[in-house]
Amino acid sequence: MGKVIKDIVENTFTKKNTNTYELSILVGMGSFDYVVLDSQQHLQALKSYTLNNFSDSSELEQLLNLDPIIKYRYGNTRIAWAGGKNTLIPNRLFKADEKKSYLQQTVEVAETEQVF
């Protein structure tokens, strides 16, 4: 799994208030970062990871499953994905054998390109 390079959680962060917090996520070619802000835009949590193998989604999936803060329900969630061709599909709708057709809805995919 990726290596943690920043990990800040304020002592005012509480799970019971996450429905009023905002979660912002940035996924890059070699990194995964998130920040949690409360309703007054005060920092509640910030975490940064390096990703070793960006083309293998299992590393990102493992990170998402193991980080407890990312699993809470938030009042608002935003995500940005920097670099490359990509799309996000909710797990409940995702079918692995359809991954190329999902991506083709947003970008042009050449026959020679691999889709992960």
Buried (B, 14 or more C-beta within 10 A) or exposed (E): BBEEEEEEEEEEBEEEBBEEBBBBBBBBEEBBBBBBBBEEEEBBBBBBBEBEEBEEEEBBEEBEEEBEBBEBEBEEBEEEBEEEEEEEEEEEEEEEEEBEEBBEEEEEBEEEEEEE
